[in-house]
Amino acid sequence: ESLVETVCEAPDFYALGATGKDFKAVMISSYRGNEEHFGVHMMNLGEGRKKAEIYITDKDNNMTLDRVEYFIGDEVCQTLKLKKYALAYIKIYNV
């Protein structure tokens, strides 16, 4: 059994974390009036090399792959830019 704790400290942003057999994921929604950059700090990802796929849904994108990043370690901080009424989905795999 895996437990996921999700904490969102920014007003008008909401986050949901999930873990599966082969990946971990975070979904973040924005209800802010302005386009903003914000940080997403993820911990307890497990050791080893990781691949993070970042998808964006907003008025111009429908789960569009925004970028792919690679990192090593149990913890990472991602910087995202979201428009008003936008959704970000970060999916993390071991590679």
N, C-alpha and C positions, 0 to 999 in steps of 0.2 A: 504494500500500500504506500502511495506517495501523497504527501500533503504539499499544497502550494499556498504560500502566504503572499497576498498582493496588497501593497500599500501605495496609495496615491496621495501626495501631499499638496498638489496644485489644485486650486479651485477651478471648477468647470472642466476638469479632466477626470476620467474614470478608467480604471484598469482592471483586467481580469487575467490571471495566470493559469496555465494548465500544463500538465506533464503527461506524456504518453510513453509507450515502450521505446520508441526510437527518436523522440524529439521532445522539446519543451517549447512553449509558446506564451506570448503576452499579447493581449489585445488592448488598445488604448483608444478611447474616444474623446474628442474635443468639442466643447460647446462654447469656446471662447469666441469673442467677436472679431479678433484679429488673428492673422497668421503669426505663429510663434514658434520659436525653437525651445525645446525642453529636453531634459536628460532623463534617460531610463536606465536605472541601475539594477542589474540582474545578478543574483548570487546563487550559490549552490547548484551550479550547472554541471558539475562533475569535472574531472581532470581530462586533459587531452585537447586536441585540436578541434575547433568548432567552426561551423558555417552558419551565419545568420542571414536569413532572407527577410527583407523588409518590404511589405506590401502596403499600399495606400489606397484608401477609398475616400473620395470626396466628389465634388460636383464635376470634376474633370477626369477622374480615374475610378475604375471599378475593379478593386483588388489587383491593381497594377504593380508589378514588381518594380520597386523604386531603386533598390540596390542590394548587393550581396557583399558581405564582409566576412573575413576570417579572423579568428583570434585563438589564443591558447590560454587555458586556465579555467578556473572555477567561477570567475566573476568578470563582468564586463559592463561598461557604461556606453550606451548608444545616445547620440544626439539626433533628434527628429525635428522636422519642421511640419507642422500641421495647420491646415486652414480651418476656418469655422465649420462646424458640423462634419468633421473628418474622422476617419478611423485608420489606425495603424495596426498592422498585424506583424509581429516578429516571430519567426519560426527558427528554432536553433537545433541543428543536427550535430552529431559527432561525425568527424571525417577522418 
